[in-house]
Amino acid sequence: MELRSLIPRVLTTKRQNMHTLATGWGAYTADIEEFAGANGTMRLLYLPHLSTWSLFTSLMCASQMRAIMTEACIDL
């Protein structure tokens, strides 16, 4: 979905939950915010800057990133 089409939907939602999860890369975390509104539920995933941290390719992050992506993509 294009970012442009998300903006009106986001403006009519309320944040319901926020989860903070370990990434496996030191003290860095990922946050998942869940929003609910008339158009259903949306999730926003915040990750550390990917050009700096090798979260998707590091063996020490593999299980944590799998869990983060699973939670962020529930019901997709």
FINUVEX-427486 format. One record per atom (N, C-alpha, C, O): residue number from 1; residue in three letters; chain; x, y, z. Coordinates in Angstrom, 1 decimal, m for minus. Each point is the difference from the previous one (the first is absolute). Example, Ala and Ser with C-alpha at 12.3 -4.5 7.8 and 13.67 -1.06 7.14 Angstrom:
2
site k = 1 | r = ALA | c = A | c1 = 13.2 | c2 = m5.7 | c3 = 7.8
site k = 1 | r = ALA | c = A | c1 = m0.9 | c2 = 1.2 | c3 = 0.0
site k = 1 | r = ALA | c = A | c1 = 0.9 | c2 = 1.2 | c3 = 0.0
site k = 1 | r = ALA | c = A | c1 = 1.0 | c2 = 0.0 | c3 = 0.7
site k = 2 | r = SER | c = A | c1 = m1.4 | c2 = 1.1 | c3 = m1.4
site k = 2 | r = SER | c = A | c1 = 0.9 | c2 = 1.1 | c3 = 0.0
site k = 2 | r = SER | c = A | c1 = m0.8 | c2 = 1.1 | c3 = 0.8
site k = 2 | r = SER | c = A | c1 = 0.5 | c2 = 1.1 | c3 = 0.1
//
This chain:
76
site k = 1 | r = MET | c = A | c1 = 0.9 | c2 = m1.2 | c3 = 0.0
site k = 1 | r = MET | c = A | c1 = m0.9 | c2 = 1.2 | c3 = 0.0
site k = 1 | r = MET | c = A | c1 = 0.9 | c2 = 1.2 | c3 = 0.0
site k = 1 | r = MET | c = A | c1 = 1.0 | c2 = 0.1 | c3 = 0.7
site k = 2 | r = GLU | c = A | c1 = m1.4 | c2 = 0.9 | c3 = m1.5
site k = 2 | r = GLU | c = A | c1 = 0.8 | c2 = 1.2 | c3 = m0.1
site k = 2 | r = GLU | c = A | c1 = m0.1 | c2 = 0.8 | c3 = 1.3
site k = 2 | r = GLU | c = A | c1 = m1.1 | c2 = 0.1 | c3 = 0.6
site k = 3 | r = LEU | c = A | c1 = 2.2 | c2 = 0.6 | c3 = m0.2
site k = 3 | r = LEU | c = A | c1 = m0.1 | c2 = 0.9 | c3 = 1.2
site k = 3 | r = LEU | c = A | c1 = m1.0 | c2 = 1.0 | c3 = m0.1
site k = 3 | r = LEU | c = A | c1 = m0.7 | c2 = 0.3 | c3 = 1.0
site k = 4 | r = ARG | c = A | c1 = 0.5 | c2 = 0.3 | c3 = m2.2
site k = 4 | r = ARG | c = A | c1 = m1.0 | c2 = 1.0 | c3 = m0.2
site k = 4 | r = ARG | c = A | c1 = m1.4 | c2 = m0.4 | c3 = 0.4
site k = 4 | r = ARG | c = A | c1 = m0.8 | c2 = 0.7 | c3 = 0.5
site k = 5 | r = SER | c = A | c1 = 0.4 | c2 = m2.0 | c3 = m0.8
site k = 5 | r = SER | c = A | c1 = m1.3 | c2 = m0.5 | c3 = 0.3
site k = 5 | r = SER | c = A | c1 = m0.2 | c2 = m0.3 | c3 = 1.5
site k = 5 | r = SER | c = A | c1 = m1.1 | c2 = m0.1 | c3 = 0.5
site k = 6 | r = LEU | c = A | c1 = 2.3 | c2 = m0.1 | c3 = 0.2
site k = 6 | r = LEU | c = A | c1 = m0.1 | c2 = m0.3 | c3 = 1.4
site k = 6 | r = LEU | c = A | c1 = m0.3 | c2 = 1.2 | c3 = 0.9
site k = 6 | r = LEU | c = A | c1 = m0.6 | c2 = m0.1 | c3 = 1.1
site k = 7 | r = ILE | c = A | c1 = 1.1 | c2 = 1.3 | c3 = m1.5
site k = 7 | r = ILE | c = A | c1 = m0.1 | c2 = 1.2 | c3 = 0.8
site k = 7 | r = ILE | c = A | c1 = m1.4 | c2 = 0.3 | c3 = 0.5
site k = 7 | r = ILE | c = A | c1 = m0.2 | c2 = 0.2 | c3 = 1.2
site k = 8 | r = PRO | c = A | c1 = m0.8 | c2 = m0.2 | c3 = m2.1
site k = 8 | r = PRO | c = A | c1 = m1.4 | c2 = 0.3 | c3 = 0.5
site k = 8 | r = PRO | c = A | c1 = m0.5 | c2 = m1.1 | c3 = 1.0
site k = 8 | r = PRO | c = A | c1 = m0.7 | c2 = 0.3 | c3 = 0.9
site k = 9 | r = ARG | c = A | c1 = 1.1 | c2 = m1.5 | c3 = m1.1
site k = 9 | r = ARG | c = A | c1 = m0.4 | c2 = m1.1 | c3 = 0.9
site k = 9 | r = ARG | c = A | c1 = 0.6 | c2 = 0.2 | c3 = 1.3
site k = 9 | r = ARG | c = A | c1 = m0.6 | c2 = m0.2 | c3 = 1.1
site k = 10 | r = VAL | c = A | c1 = 1.9 | c2 = 0.6 | c3 = m1.0
site k = 10 | r = VAL | c = A | c1 = 0.7 | c2 = 0.1 | c3 = 1.2
site k = 10 | r = VAL | c = A | c1 = m0.6 | c2 = 1.2 | c3 = 0.9
site k = 10 | r = VAL | c = A | c1 = 0.0 | c2 = m0.1 | c3 = 1.2
site k = 11 | r = LEU | c = A | c1 = m0.4 | c2 = 1.1 | c3 = m1.9
site k = 11 | r = LEU | c = A | c1 = m0.6 | c2 = 1.2 | c3 = 0.7
site k = 11 | r = LEU | c = A | c1 = m1.3 | c2 = m0.3 | c3 = 0.7
site k = 11 | r = LEU | c = A | c1 = m0.4 | c2 = 0.8 | c3 = 0.9
site k = 12 | r = THR | c = A | c1 = m0.2 | c2 = m1.9 | c3 = m1.2
site k = 12 | r = THR | c = A | c1 = m1.3 | c2 = m0.3 | c3 = 0.6
site k = 12 | r = THR | c = A | c1 = 0.1 | c2 = m1.2 | c3 = 1.0
site k = 12 | r = THR | c = A | c1 = m1.0 | c2 = m0.7 | c3 = 0.3
site k = 13 | r = THR | c = A | c1 = 2.2 | c2 = 0.3 | c3 = 0.1
site k = 13 | r = THR | c = A | c1 = 0.2 | c2 = m1.1 | c3 = 0.9
site k = 13 | r = THR | c = A | c1 = 0.5 | c2 = 0.4 | c3 = 1.3
site k = 13 | r = THR | c = A | c1 = 0.4 | c2 = 1.1 | c3 = 0.2
site k = 14 | r = LYS | c = A | c1 = m0.5 | c2 = m2.0 | c3 = 0.8
site k = 14 | r = LYS | c = A | c1 = 0.5 | c2 = 0.2 | c3 = 1.3
site k = 14 | r = LYS | c = A | c1 = 1.0 | c2 = m1.2 | c3 = 0.3
site k = 14 | r = LYS | c = A | c1 = m0.2 | c2 = m1.1 | c3 = m0.4
site k = 15 | r = ARG | c = A | c1 = 1.3 | c2 = 1.5 | c3 = 1.1
site k = 15 | r = ARG | c = A | c1 = 1.0 | c2 = m1.0 | c3 = 0.3
site k = 15 | r = ARG | c = A | c1 = m0.6 | c2 = m0.9 | c3 = 1.1
site k = 15 | r = ARG | c = A | c1 = m0.5 | c2 = 0.5 | c3 = 1.0
site k = 16 | r = GLN | c = A | c1 = 0.5 | c2 = m1.8 | c3 = m1.2
site k = 16 | r = GLN | c = A | c1 = m0.5 | c2 = m1.0 | c3 = 0.9
site k = 16 | r = GLN | c = A | c1 = 1.0 | c2 = m0.7 | c3 = 0.9
site k = 16 | r = GLN | c = A | c1 = m0.1 | c2 = m0.1 | c3 = 1.2
site k = 17 | r = ASN | c = A | c1 = 1.2 | c2 = m0.2 | c3 = m1.8
site k = 17 | r = ASN | c = A | c1 = 1.1 | c2 = m0.8 | c3 = 0.6
site k = 17 | r = ASN | c = A | c1 = 1.4 | c2 = 0.4 | c3 = m0.5
site k = 17 | r = ASN | c = A | c1 = 0.1 | c2 = 0.5 | c3 = m1.1
site k = 18 | r = MET | c = A | c1 = 0.9 | c2 = m0.7 | c3 = 1.9
site k = 18 | r = MET | c = A | c1 = 1.3 | c2 = 0.1 | c3 = m0.4
site k = 18 | r = MET | c = A | c1 = 0.9 | c2 = m1.0 | c3 = 0.6
site k = 18 | r = MET | c = A | c1 = m0.1 | c2 = m0.2 | c3 = 1.2
site k = 19 | r = HIS | c = A | c1 = 0.8 | c2 = m0.6 | c3 = m2.0
site k = 19 | r = HIS | c = A | c1 = 0.9 | c2 = m1.0 | c3 = 0.5
site k = 19 | r = HIS | c = A | c1 = 1.4 | c2 = 0.3 | c3 = m0.3
site k = 19 | r = HIS | c = A | c1 = 0.3 | c2 = 0.5 | c3 = m1.1
site k = 20 | r = THR | c = A | c1 = 0.6 | c2 = m0.6 | c3 = 2.1
site k = 20 | r = THR | c = A | c1 = 1.4 | c2 = 0.1 | c3 = m0.3
site k = 20 | r = THR | c = A | c1 = 0.7 | c2 = m1.3 | c3 = 0.1
site k = 20 | r = THR | c = A | c1 = m0.2 | c2 = m0.8 | c3 = 1.0
site k = 21 | r = LEU | c = A | c1 = 1.0 | c2 = 0.4 | c3 = m2.0
site k = 21 | r = LEU | c = A | c1 = 0.6 | c2 = m1.3 | c3 = m0.1
site k = 21 | r = LEU | c = A | c1 = 1.5 | c2 = 0.1 | c3 = m0.2
site k = 21 | r = LEU | c = A | c1 = 0.4 | c2 = 1.0 | c3 = m0.7
site k = 22 | r = ALA | c = A | c1 = 0.3 | c2 = m1.9 | c3 = 1.3
site k = 22 | r = ALA | c = A | c1 = 1.5 | c2 = 0.0 | c3 = m0.1
site k = 22 | r = ALA | c = A | c1 = 0.3 | c2 = m0.4 | c3 = m1.5
site k = 22 | r = ALA | c = A | c1 = m0.7 | c2 = m0.9 | c3 = m0.5
site k = 23 | r = THR | c = A | c1 = 1.7 | c2 = 1.5 | c3 = 0.0
site k = 23 | r = THR | c = A | c1 = 0.5 | c2 = m0.4 | c3 = m1.4
site k = 23 | r = THR | c = A | c1 = 1.1 | c2 = m1.0 | c3 = 0.0
site k = 23 | r = THR | c = A | c1 = 0.3 | c2 = m0.6 | c3 = m1.0
site k = 24 | r = GLY | c = A | c1 = 0.3 | c2 = 0.4 | c3 = 2.2
site k = 24 | r = GLY | c = A | c1 = 1.2 | c2 = m0.8 | c3 = 0.0
site k = 24 | r = GLY | c = A | c1 = 1.3 | c2 = 0.7 | c3 = m0.3
site k = 24 | r = GLY | c = A | c1 = 1.1 | c2 = m0.6 | c3 = 0.1
site k = 25 | r = TRP | c = A | c1 = m1.2 | c2 = 1.9 | c3 = m0.4
site k = 25 | r = TRP | c = A | c1 = 1.2 | c2 = 0.8 | c3 = m0.3
site k = 25 | r = TRP | c = A | c1 = 0.2 | c2 = 1.0 | c3 = 1.2
site k = 25 | r = TRP | c = A | c1 = m0.4 | c2 = 1.2 | c3 = m0.1
site k = 26 | r = GLY | c = A | c1 = 1.0 | c2 = m1.7 | c3 = 1.2
site k = 26 | r = GLY | c = A | c1 = 0.2 | c2 = 0.8 | c3 = 1.1
site k = 26 | r = GLY | c = A | c1 = m1.3 | c2 = 0.5 | c3 = 0.7
site k = 26 | r = GLY | c = A | c1 = m0.9 | c2 = m0.8 | c3 = 0.1
site k = 27 | r = ALA | c = A | c1 = 0.9 | c2 = 2.1 | c3 = 0.2
site k = 27 | r = ALA | c = A | c1 = m1.2 | c2 = 0.5 | c3 = 0.7
site k = 27 | r = ALA | c = A | c1 = m1.0 | c2 = 0.6 | c3 = m1.0
site k = 27 | r = ALA | c = A | c1 = m1.0 | c2 = 0.6 | c3 = 0.4
site k = 28 | r = TYR | c = A | c1 = 1.3 | c2 = m0.8 | c3 = m1.7
site k = 28 | r = TYR | c = A | c1 = m1.0 | c2 = 0.6 | c3 = m1.0
site k = 28 | r = TYR | c = A | c1 = m1.3 | c2 = m0.8 | c3 = 0.0
site k = 28 | r = TYR | c = A | c1 = 0.1 | c2 = m1.3 | c3 = 0.1
site k = 29 | r = THR | c = A | c1 = m1.2 | c2 = 2.0 | c3 = m0.3
site k = 29 | r = THR | c = A | c1 = m1.3 | c2 = m0.7 | c3 = 0.0
site k = 29 | r = THR | c = A | c1 = m0.8 | c2 = 0.4 | c3 = m1.3
site k = 29 | r = THR | c = A | c1 = 0.4 | c2 = 0.9 | c3 = m0.7
site k = 30 | r = ALA | c = A | c1 = m1.4 | c2 = m1.7 | c3 = 0.5
site k = 30 | r = ALA | c = A | c1 = m1.0 | c2 = 0.3 | c3 = m1.0
site k = 30 | r = ALA | c = A | c1 = m1.3 | c2 = 0.3 | c3 = 0.7
site k = 30 | r = ALA | c = A | c1 = m0.3 | c2 = m0.6 | c3 = 1.0
site k = 31 | r = ASP | c = A | c1 = m0.5 | c2 = 1.6 | c3 = m1.5
site k = 31 | r = ASP | c = A | c1 = m1.3 | c2 = 0.3 | c3 = 0.6
site k = 31 | r = ASP | c = A | c1 = m1.0 | c2 = m0.3 | c3 = m1.1
site k = 31 | r = ASP | c = A | c1 = 0.1 | c2 = 0.3 | c3 = m1.2
site k = 32 | r = ILE | c = A | c1 = m1.2 | c2 = m0.9 | c3 = 1.7
site k = 32 | r = ILE | c = A | c1 = m1.2 | c2 = m0.2 | c3 = m0.9
site k = 32 | r = ILE | c = A | c1 = m1.2 | c2 = 0.7 | c3 = 0.7
site k = 32 | r = ILE | c = A | c1 = m0.4 | c2 = m0.3 | c3 = 1.1
site k = 33 | r = GLU | c = A | c1 = m0.1 | c2 = 1.3 | c3 = m1.9
site k = 33 | r = GLU | c = A | c1 = m1.2 | c2 = 0.7 | c3 = 0.5
site k = 33 | r = GLU | c = A | c1 = m1.2 | c2 = m0.5 | c3 = m0.8
site k = 33 | r = GLU | c = A | c1 = 0.1 | c2 = m0.2 | c3 = m1.2
site k = 34 | r = GLU | c = A | c1 = m1.2 | c2 = 0.1 | c3 = 1.9
site k = 34 | r = GLU | c = A | c1 = m1.2 | c2 = m0.5 | c3 = m0.6
site k = 34 | r = GLU | c = A | c1 = m1.1 | c2 = 1.1 | c3 = 0.1
site k = 34 | r = GLU | c = A | c1 = m0.2 | c2 = 0.5 | c3 = 1.1
site k = 35 | r = PHE | c = A | c1 = m0.4 | c2 = m0.2 | c3 = m2.2
site k = 35 | r = PHE | c = A | c1 = m1.0 | c2 = 1.1 | c3 = m0.1
site k = 35 | r = PHE | c = A | c1 = m1.3 | c2 = m0.7 | c3 = m0.4
site k = 35 | r = PHE | c = A | c1 = 0.0 | c2 = m0.9 | c3 = m0.8
site k = 36 | r = ALA | c = A | c1 = m1.1 | c2 = 1.4 | c3 = 1.3
site k = 36 | r = ALA | c = A | c1 = m1.3 | c2 = m0.5 | c3 = m0.4
site k = 36 | r = ALA | c = A | c1 = m0.9 | c2 = 1.2 | c3 = m0.3
site k = 36 | r = ALA | c = A | c1 = 0.1 | c2 = 1.1 | c3 = 0.6
site k = 37 | r = GLY | c = A | c1 = m0.9 | c2 = m1.3 | c3 = m1.7
site k = 37 | r = GLY | c = A | c1 = m0.9 | c2 = 1.0 | c3 = m0.4
site k = 37 | r = GLY | c = A | c1 = m1.1 | c2 = m0.6 | c3 = m0.9
site k = 37 | r = GLY | c = A | c1 = m0.2 | c2 = m1.2 | c3 = 0.0
site k = 38 | r = ALA | c = A | c1 = m0.6 | c2 = 2.1 | c3 = m0.6
site k = 38 | r = ALA | c = A | c1 = m1.1 | c2 = m0.5 | c3 = m0.8
site k = 38 | r = ALA | c = A | c1 = 0.4 | c2 = m0.9 | c3 = m1.2
site k = 38 | r = ALA | c = A | c1 = m0.7 | c2 = m0.8 | c3 = m0.4
site k = 39 | r = ASN | c = A | c1 = 1.9 | c2 = 1.0 | c3 = 0.0
site k = 39 | r = ASN | c = A | c1 = 0.6 | c2 = m0.7 | c3 = m1.1
site k = 39 | r = ASN | c = A | c1 = 0.7 | c2 = m1.3 | c3 = 0.4
site k = 39 | r = ASN | c = A | c1 = 0.7 | c2 = m0.6 | c3 = m0.8
site k = 40 | r = GLY | c = A | c1 = m0.8 | c2 = 0.2 | c3 = 2.0
site k = 40 | r = GLY | c = A | c1 = 0.6 | c2 = m1.2 | c3 = 0.5
site k = 40 | r = GLY | c = A | c1 = 1.3 | c2 = 0.3 | c3 = 0.8
site k = 40 | r = GLY | c = A | c1 = 0.2 | c2 = 1.1 | c3 = 0.5
site k = 41 | r = THR | c = A | c1 = 0.6 | c2 = m2.1 | c3 = m0.3
site k = 41 | r = THR | c = A | c1 = 1.2 | c2 = 0.1 | c3 = 0.8
site k = 41 | r = THR | c = A | c1 = 1.2 | c2 = 0.1 | c3 = m0.9
site k = 41 | r = THR | c = A | c1 = 0.1 | c2 = m0.6 | c3 = m1.0
site k = 42 | r = MET | c = A | c1 = 0.9 | c2 = 1.5 | c3 = 1.4
site k = 42 | r = MET | c = A | c1 = 1.2 | c2 = 0.2 | c3 = m0.7
site k = 42 | r = MET | c = A | c1 = 1.2 | c2 = m0.2 | c3 = 1.0
site k = 42 | r = MET | c = A | c1 = m0.2 | c2 = 0.3 | c3 = 1.2
site k = 43 | r = ARG | c = A | c1 = 1.3 | c2 = m0.8 | c3 = m1.6
site k = 43 | r = ARG | c = A | c1 = 1.2 | c2 = m0.1 | c3 = 0.8
site k = 43 | r = ARG | c = A | c1 = 1.1 | c2 = 0.8 | c3 = m0.6
site k = 43 | r = ARG | c = A | c1 = 0.2 | c2 = 0.0 | c3 = m1.3
site k = 44 | r = LEU | c = A | c1 = 0.6 | c2 = 0.6 | c3 = 2.1
site k = 44 | r = LEU | c = A | c1 = 1.2 | c2 = 0.8 | c3 = m0.5
site k = 44 | r = LEU | c = A | c1 = 1.2 | c2 = m0.6 | c3 = 0.8
site k = 44 | r = LEU | c = A | c1 = 0.0 | c2 = m0.1 | c3 = 1.2
site k = 45 | r = LEU | c = A | c1 = 1.0 | c2 = m0.3 | c3 = m2.0
site k = 45 | r = LEU | c = A | c1 = 1.2 | c2 = m0.6 | c3 = 0.5
site k = 45 | r = LEU | c = A | c1 = 1.2 | c2 = 0.9 | c3 = 0.0
site k = 45 | r = LEU | c = A | c1 = 0.3 | c2 = 0.6 | c3 = m1.1
site k = 46 | r = TYR | c = A | c1 = 0.3 | c2 = m0.3 | c3 = 2.2
site k = 46 | r = TYR | c = A | c1 = 1.2 | c2 = 0.9 | c3 = 0.1
site k = 46 | r = TYR | c = A | c1 = 1.2 | c2 = m0.9 | c3 = 0.2
site k = 46 | r = TYR | c = A | c1 = 0.0 | c2 = m0.8 | c3 = 1.0
site k = 47 | r = LEU | c = A | c1 = 1.0 | c2 = 0.9 | c3 = m1.8
site k = 47 | r = LEU | c = A | c1 = 1.2 | c2 = m0.8 | c3 = 0.1
site k = 47 | r = LEU | c = A | c1 = 1.2 | c2 = 1.0 | c3 = 0.1
site k = 47 | r = LEU | c = A | c1 = m0.1 | c2 = 1.2 | c3 = m0.5
site k = 48 | r = PRO | c = A | c1 = 1.2 | c2 = m1.6 | c3 = 1.1
site k = 48 | r = PRO | c = A | c1 = 1.2 | c2 = 0.9 | c3 = m0.1
site k = 48 | r = PRO | c = A | c1 = 0.4 | c2 = 0.2 | c3 = m1.4
site k = 48 | r = PRO | c = A | c1 = m0.4 | c2 = m0.8 | c3 = m0.9
site k = 49 | r = HIS | c = A | c1 = 1.1 | c2 = 1.8 | c3 = 0.6
site k = 49 | r = HIS | c = A | c1 = 0.3 | c2 = 0.3 | c3 = m1.4
site k = 49 | r = HIS | c = A | c1 = 0.7 | c2 = m1.2 | c3 = m0.7
site k = 49 | r = HIS | c = A | c1 = 1.1 | c2 = m0.4 | c3 = 0.5
site k = 50 | r = LEU | c = A | c1 = m1.6 | c2 = m0.1 | c3 = m1.5
site k = 50 | r = LEU | c = A | c1 = 0.4 | c2 = m1.3 | c3 = m0.6
site k = 50 | r = LEU | c = A | c1 = 1.4 | c2 = 0.2 | c3 = m0.8
site k = 50 | r = LEU | c = A | c1 = 0.6 | c2 = m1.0 | c3 = m0.3
site k = 51 | r = SER | c = A | c1 = m0.2 | c2 = 2.2 | c3 = 0.0
site k = 51 | r = SER | c = A | c1 = 1.3 | c2 = 0.1 | c3 = m0.7
site k = 51 | r = SER | c = A | c1 = 1.1 | c2 = m0.1 | c3 = 1.0
site k = 51 | r = SER | c = A | c1 = 1.1 | c2 = m0.3 | c3 = m0.4
site k = 52 | r = THR | c = A | c1 = m1.4 | c2 = 0.4 | c3 = 1.7
site k = 52 | r = THR | c = A | c1 = 1.0 | c2 = m0.1 | c3 = 1.0
site k = 52 | r = THR | c = A | c1 = 0.1 | c2 = m1.3 | c3 = 0.7
site k = 52 | r = THR | c = A | c1 = 1.0 | c2 = m0.5 | c3 = 0.3
site k = 53 | r = TRP | c = A | c1 = m2.2 | c2 = m0.1 | c3 = m0.1
site k = 53 | r = TRP | c = A | c1 = m0.1 | c2 = m1.3 | c3 = 0.7
site k = 53 | r = TRP | c = A | c1 = m0.4 | c2 = m1.1 | c3 = m0.9
site k = 53 | r = TRP | c = A | c1 = m1.0 | c2 = 0.1 | c3 = m0.7
site k = 54 | r = SER | c = A | c1 = 1.7 | c2 = m1.2 | c3 = 0.8
site k = 54 | r = SER | c = A | c1 = m0.3 | c2 = m1.2 | c3 = m0.9
site k = 54 | r = SER | c = A | c1 = m1.0 | c2 = m0.9 | c3 = 0.7
site k = 54 | r = SER | c = A | c1 = 0.3 | c2 = m1.2 | c3 = 0.1
site k = 55 | r = LEU | c = A | c1 = m1.4 | c2 = 1.7 | c3 = 0.2
site k = 55 | r = LEU | c = A | c1 = m1.0 | c2 = m0.8 | c3 = 0.7
site k = 55 | r = LEU | c = A | c1 = m0.5 | c2 = m1.2 | c3 = m0.7
site k = 55 | r = LEU | c = A | c1 = m0.2 | c2 = m1.1 | c3 = 0.6
site k = 56 | r = PHE | c = A | c1 = 0.0 | c2 = 1.2 | c3 = m1.9
site k = 56 | r = PHE | c = A | c1 = m0.5 | c2 = m1.1 | c3 = m0.8
site k = 56 | r = PHE | c = A | c1 = 1.0 | c2 = m1.0 | c3 = m0.4
site k = 56 | r = PHE | c = A | c1 = m0.4 | c2 = m1.1 | c3 = m0.4
site k = 57 | r = THR | c = A | c1 = 1.7 | c2 = 1.4 | c3 = 0.5
site k = 57 | r = THR | c = A | c1 = 1.0 | c2 = m1.0 | c3 = m0.4
site k = 57 | r = THR | c = A | c1 = 0.9 | c2 = m0.5 | c3 = 1.1
site k = 57 | r = THR | c = A | c1 = 0.7 | c2 = m0.9 | c3 = m0.2
site k = 58 | r = SER | c = A | c1 = m0.8 | c2 = 1.5 | c3 = 1.4
site k = 58 | r = SER | c = A | c1 = 0.8 | c2 = m0.4 | c3 = 1.1
site k = 58 | r = SER | c = A | c1 = m0.6 | c2 = m1.3 | c3 = 0.7
site k = 58 | r = SER | c = A | c1 = m1.2 | c2 = m0.1 | c3 = 0.2
site k = 59 | r = LEU | c = A | c1 = 2.0 | c2 = m0.9 | c3 = 0.0
site k = 59 | r = LEU | c = A | c1 = m0.4 | c2 = m1.2 | c3 = 0.6
site k = 59 | r = LEU | c = A | c1 = m0.5 | c2 = 0.3 | c3 = 1.5
site k = 59 | r = LEU | c = A | c1 = m0.9 | c2 = m0.7 | c3 = 0.4
site k = 60 | r = MET | c = A | c1 = 1.4 | c2 = 1.6 | c3 = 0.3
site k = 60 | r = MET | c = A | c1 = m0.4 | c2 = 0.3 | c3 = 1.3
site k = 60 | r = MET | c = A | c1 = m1.4 | c2 = 0.7 | c3 = 0.1
site k = 60 | r = MET | c = A | c1 = m0.6 | c2 = 0.1 | c3 = 1.0
site k = 61 | r = CYS | c = A | c1 = 0.1 | c2 = 0.4 | c3 = m2.2
site k = 61 | r = CYS | c = A | c1 = m1.3 | c2 = 0.6 | c3 = 0.0
site k = 61 | r = CYS | c = A | c1 = m1.1 | c2 = m0.8 | c3 = m0.7
site k = 61 | r = CYS | c = A | c1 = m1.1 | c2 = 0.4 | c3 = 0.0
site k = 62 | r = ALA | c = A | c1 = 1.5 | c2 = m1.6 | c3 = m0.5
site k = 62 | r = ALA | c = A | c1 = m0.9 | c2 = m0.8 | c3 = m0.8
site k = 62 | r = ALA | c = A | c1 = m1.3 | c2 = m0.3 | c3 = 0.7
site k = 62 | r = ALA | c = A | c1 = m1.1 | c2 = 0.3 | c3 = m0.6
site k = 63 | r = SER | c = A | c1 = 1.1 | c2 = m0.9 | c3 = 1.8
site k = 63 | r = SER | c = A | c1 = m1.2 | c2 = m0.4 | c3 = 0.6
site k = 63 | r = SER | c = A | c1 = m0.8 | c2 = 1.2 | c3 = 0.5
site k = 63 | r = SER | c = A | c1 = m1.3 | c2 = 0.0 | c3 = m0.1
site k = 64 | r = GLN | c = A | c1 = 1.9 | c2 = 1.1 | c3 = 0.5
site k = 64 | r = GLN | c = A | c1 = m0.7 | c2 = 1.2 | c3 = 0.4
site k = 64 | r = GLN | c = A | c1 = m0.7 | c2 = 0.6 | c3 = m1.2
site k = 64 | r = GLN | c = A | c1 = m1.1 | c2 = 0.5 | c3 = 0.1
site k = 65 | r = MET | c = A | c1 = 1.8 | c2 = m0.4 | c3 = m1.2
site k = 65 | r = MET | c = A | c1 = m0.6 | c2 = 0.7 | c3 = m1.2
site k = 65 | r = MET | c = A | c1 = m1.2 | c2 = m0.9 | c3 = m0.5
site k = 65 | r = MET | c = A | c1 = m0.9 | c2 = 0.6 | c3 = m0.5
site k = 66 | r = ARG | c = A | c1 = 1.0 | c2 = m1.9 | c3 = 0.6
site k = 66 | r = ARG | c = A | c1 = m1.1 | c2 = m0.8 | c3 = m0.5
site k = 66 | r = ARG | c = A | c1 = m1.2 | c2 = 0.2 | c3 = 0.9
site k = 66 | r = ARG | c = A | c1 = m1.1 | c2 = 0.1 | c3 = m0.5
site k = 67 | r = ALA | c = A | c1 = 1.3 | c2 = 0.1 | c3 = 1.8
site k = 67 | r = ALA | c = A | c1 = m1.1 | c2 = 0.3 | c3 = 0.9
site k = 67 | r = ALA | c = A | c1 = m0.6 | c2 = 1.4 | c3 = m0.2
site k = 67 | r = ALA | c = A | c1 = m1.2 | c2 = 0.1 | c3 = 0.0
site k = 68 | r = ILE | c = A | c1 = 2.1 | c2 = 0.8 | c3 = m0.3
site k = 68 | r = ILE | c = A | c1 = m0.5 | c2 = 1.4 | c3 = m0.2
site k = 68 | r = ILE | c = A | c1 = m0.8 | c2 = 0.0 | c3 = m1.3
site k = 68 | r = ILE | c = A | c1 = m1.1 | c2 = 0.6 | c3 = 0.0
site k = 69 | r = MET | c = A | c1 = 1.6 | c2 = m1.2 | c3 = m1.1
site k = 69 | r = MET | c = A | c1 = m0.8 | c2 = 0.1 | c3 = m1.2
site k = 69 | r = MET | c = A | c1 = m1.3 | c2 = m0.8 | c3 = 0.1
site k = 69 | r = MET | c = A | c1 = m1.0 | c2 = 0.4 | c3 = m0.6
site k = 70 | r = THR | c = A | c1 = 1.0 | c2 = m1.5 | c3 = 1.3
site k = 70 | r = THR | c = A | c1 = m1.2 | c2 = m0.8 | c3 = 0.2
site k = 70 | r = THR | c = A | c1 = m1.0 | c2 = 0.8 | c3 = 0.7
site k = 70 | r = THR | c = A | c1 = m1.2 | c2 = 0.1 | c3 = m0.4
site k = 71 | r = GLU | c = A | c1 = 1.6 | c2 = 0.6 | c3 = 1.5
site k = 71 | r = GLU | c = A | c1 = m1.0 | c2 = 0.9 | c3 = 0.7
site k = 71 | r = GLU | c = A | c1 = m0.5 | c2 = 1.2 | c3 = m0.8
site k = 71 | r = GLU | c = A | c1 = m1.1 | c2 = 0.3 | c3 = 0.0
site k = 72 | r = ALA | c = A | c1 = 2.1 | c2 = 0.3 | c3 = m0.7
site k = 72 | r = ALA | c = A | c1 = m0.4 | c2 = 1.2 | c3 = m0.8
site k = 72 | r = ALA | c = A | c1 = m1.0 | c2 = m0.4 | c3 = m1.2
site k = 72 | r = ALA | c = A | c1 = m0.7 | c2 = 0.8 | c3 = m0.4
site k = 73 | r = CYS | c = A | c1 = 0.8 | c2 = m2.0 | c3 = 0.0
site k = 73 | r = CYS | c = A | c1 = m0.8 | c2 = m0.4 | c3 = m1.2
site k = 73 | r = CYS | c = A | c1 = m1.2 | c2 = m0.9 | c3 = 0.3
site k = 73 | r = CYS | c = A | c1 = m0.6 | c2 = m0.6 | c3 = m0.9
site k = 74 | r = ILE | c = A | c1 = 0.2 | c2 = 0.5 | c3 = 2.2
site k = 74 | r = ILE | c = A | c1 = m1.2 | c2 = m0.7 | c3 = 0.4
site k = 74 | r = ILE | c = A | c1 = m1.2 | c2 = 0.4 | c3 = m0.8
site k = 74 | r = ILE | c = A | c1 = m0.2 | c2 = 1.3 | c3 = m0.2
site k = 75 | r = ASP | c = A | c1 = m0.5 | c2 = m2.2 | c3 = m0.3
site k = 75 | r = ASP | c = A | c1 = m1.3 | c2 = 0.3 | c3 = m0.8
site k = 75 | r = ASP | c = A | c1 = 0.2 | c2 = 0.6 | c3 = m1.4
site k = 75 | r = ASP | c = A | c1 = m0.9 | c2 = 0.6 | c3 = m0.5
site k = 76 | r = LEU | c = A | c1 = 2.1 | c2 = m0.6 | c3 = 0.0
site k = 76 | r = LEU | c = A | c1 = 0.2 | c2 = 0.5 | c3 = m1.4
site k = 76 | r = LEU | c = A | c1 = m0.2 | c2 = m1.0 | c3 = m1.0
site k = 76 | r = LEU | c = A | c1 = 0.1 | c2 = 0.2 | c3 = m1.2
//
